[in-house]
Amino acid sequence: MGTEVRKKCVRCGELKYDEHPKGKFFHTSNLYILGWWCDDCLKKTPKEEVQKWVDERKKEVEGKYNLIFQHYREHRVPGQDE
């Protein structure tokens, strides 16, 4: 048997993915997963509010990655990547 996938809705916090896999995963352009919203929350939340959450989460995630890459560029050893 395979491992069960259990996802928690980022909006309501309930583990609904196993019973009701309808919903939506949101991710960045490089496929970093921002979170999963259950179908119930998607239906009752205005699209503008969902988009606002996605935009804020993308800024947060991309900010973390930018800091990591900036640190790498500043502290890499010359010739290390060649």
C-alpha positions as CSV (number, residue, x, y, z in Angstrom):
1,M,0.0,0.0,0.0
2,G,1.1,3.5,-0.7
3,T,1.6,6.3,1.8
4,E,-1.5,8.4,2.4
5,V,-1.2,12.0,1.4
6,R,-2.6,14.3,4.1
7,K,-2.8,18.0,3.4
8,K,-4.1,20.7,5.6
9,C,-6.1,23.5,4.2
10,V,-4.1,26.7,4.8
11,R,-7.4,28.7,5.2
12,C,-9.4,26.6,7.6
13,G,-6.6,24.4,9.0
14,E,-8.6,21.1,8.6
15,L,-7.1,17.9,7.2
16,K,-9.6,17.4,4.3
17,Y,-7.3,16.3,1.5
18,D,-7.7,12.5,2.0
19,E,-11.5,12.6,2.0
20,H,-12.0,15.5,-0.4
21,P,-9.1,16.0,-2.7
22,K,-10.9,18.7,-4.6
23,G,-9.3,22.0,-4.0
24,K,-6.3,23.8,-5.4
25,F,-2.6,23.8,-4.8
26,F,-1.0,27.3,-5.3
27,H,2.6,27.5,-6.3
28,T,5.3,29.8,-7.6
29,S,6.5,29.8,-11.3
30,N,9.3,27.4,-10.2
31,L,6.7,25.1,-8.7
32,Y,7.4,25.8,-5.0
33,I,4.1,24.9,-3.3
34,L,2.6,27.8,-1.4
35,G,-0.2,25.9,0.1
36,W,-3.4,23.9,-0.6
37,W,-7.0,25.3,-0.2
38,C,-9.9,23.0,0.2
39,D,-12.9,23.3,-2.1
40,D,-15.2,24.7,0.6
41,C,-12.8,27.6,1.4
42,L,-12.3,28.3,-2.3
43,K,-16.0,28.5,-2.8
44,K,-16.8,30.8,0.1
45,T,-13.7,33.1,-0.2
46,P,-13.8,36.0,-2.7
47,K,-11.3,35.5,-5.6
48,E,-9.7,38.8,-4.8
49,E,-8.9,37.6,-1.3
50,V,-7.5,34.3,-2.5
51,Q,-5.3,36.2,-5.0
52,K,-4.1,38.6,-2.3
53,W,-3.1,35.6,-0.1
54,V,-1.2,34.0,-3.1
55,D,0.6,37.3,-3.9
56,E,1.6,37.8,-0.2
57,R,2.8,34.2,0.1
58,K,4.8,34.5,-3.1
59,K,6.6,37.7,-1.9
60,E,7.4,35.9,1.4
61,V,8.8,32.8,-0.3
62,E,10.7,34.7,-3.1
63,G,12.2,37.0,-0.4
64,K,13.6,34.0,1.5
65,Y,15.1,32.5,-1.7
66,N,16.6,35.8,-2.7
67,L,18.3,36.1,0.7
68,I,19.7,32.5,0.2
69,F,21.1,33.3,-3.2
70,Q,22.4,36.7,-2.2
71,H,24.3,35.0,0.7
72,Y,25.7,32.4,-1.7
73,R,26.9,35.0,-4.2
74,E,28.6,37.0,-1.4
75,H,30.3,34.0,0.3
76,R,31.2,31.7,-2.5
77,V,34.8,30.7,-3.1
78,P,36.2,32.1,-6.4
79,G,36.6,29.3,-9.0
80,Q,34.2,27.0,-7.0
81,D,31.6,26.8,-9.8
82,E,34.0,26.2,-12.6
